[in-house]
Amino acid sequence: MQSSVTVWEDDETNRRVHFEVCYKVDAAGIEVSKVTPTHVEFPHQGRTVGVWTNSGRKVLLTQARNSGHFDNMISQFEQEHFTQA
């Protein structure tokens, strides 16, 4: 099992949502087992807020999924693990 941190840049609301992603790599591809939003950064305001509740995590996961961030994340992981230099 591997883990990585990914950041969704949500331009509509001027925030960056940080996720911890646990995944497995095998010959079939990338299998994501867990995605957890850890904190939200508001760069224009210079503040960061932790994500502490299950309802907050669910909202952020749904928004990121609907934005296409997770599809891009999987593609990036596949490039890192399956593209030869």
C-alpha positions as CSV (number, residue, x, y, z in Angstrom):
1,M,0.0,0.0,0.0
2,Q,1.3,3.4,-0.9
3,S,0.1,6.9,0.1
4,S,0.4,10.3,-1.4
5,V,-0.9,13.8,-0.9
6,T,-2.8,15.5,-3.7
7,V,-4.2,19.0,-3.9
8,W,-7.3,20.0,-5.6
9,E,-7.1,23.7,-6.7
10,D,-10.7,24.8,-6.6
11,D,-10.6,28.0,-8.6
12,E,-14.4,28.7,-8.2
13,T,-14.0,29.2,-4.5
14,N,-10.4,30.3,-4.3
15,R,-9.3,27.3,-2.1
16,R,-6.9,24.4,-2.2
17,V,-8.2,21.1,-0.7
18,H,-5.5,18.7,0.5
19,F,-6.2,15.0,0.4
20,E,-4.3,12.0,1.7
21,V,-4.7,9.1,-0.8
22,C,-4.0,5.4,0.0
23,Y,-3.6,3.2,-3.1
24,K,-2.2,0.0,-4.4
25,V,-0.3,-0.6,-7.6
26,D,-0.4,-3.9,-9.4
27,A,-0.3,-5.1,-13.0
28,A,-4.0,-4.3,-13.5
29,G,-3.5,-0.6,-12.6
30,I,-4.1,1.7,-9.6
31,E,-6.6,0.8,-6.9
32,V,-7.5,3.6,-4.6
33,S,-8.6,2.3,-1.1
34,K,-9.0,5.5,0.8
35,V,-9.2,9.3,0.1
36,T,-9.3,11.6,3.1
37,P,-9.5,15.4,2.9
38,T,-7.1,16.7,5.6
39,H,-7.3,20.5,5.3
40,V,-8.5,23.4,3.2
41,E,-6.2,26.3,2.4
42,F,-7.5,29.8,1.5
43,P,-4.4,31.4,-0.1
44,H,-6.0,34.8,-0.6
45,Q,-6.9,35.0,3.1
46,G,-3.7,33.4,4.3
47,R,-5.5,30.8,6.4
48,T,-5.9,27.0,6.6
49,V,-8.7,25.1,8.2
50,G,-8.6,21.4,9.2
51,V,-11.3,19.0,8.1
52,W,-12.5,17.3,11.3
53,T,-16.0,16.1,10.6
54,N,-17.4,13.2,8.5
55,S,-19.9,15.5,6.9
56,G,-17.2,18.0,5.9
57,R,-15.2,15.1,4.4
58,K,-18.2,13.9,2.5
59,V,-18.9,17.3,1.0
60,L,-15.3,17.9,0.0
61,L,-15.0,14.4,-1.5
62,T,-18.2,14.9,-3.5
63,Q,-17.2,18.3,-4.8
64,A,-13.7,17.0,-5.8
65,R,-15.2,14.0,-7.5
66,N,-17.7,16.1,-9.5
67,S,-14.9,18.4,-10.6
68,G,-12.9,15.6,-12.2
69,H,-10.0,15.9,-9.8
70,F,-10.0,12.2,-8.9
71,D,-9.9,11.1,-12.6
72,N,-6.9,13.4,-13.1
73,M,-5.3,12.1,-9.9
74,I,-5.6,8.5,-11.1
75,S,-4.1,9.4,-14.5
76,Q,-1.2,11.1,-12.7
77,F,-0.5,8.1,-10.5
78,E,-0.6,5.8,-13.6
79,Q,1.9,8.0,-15.4
80,E,4.2,7.9,-12.4
81,H,4.0,4.1,-12.1
82,F,3.6,2.8,-15.6
83,T,5.4,5.3,-17.9
84,Q,9.0,4.4,-18.6
85,A,11.5,7.2,-18.8
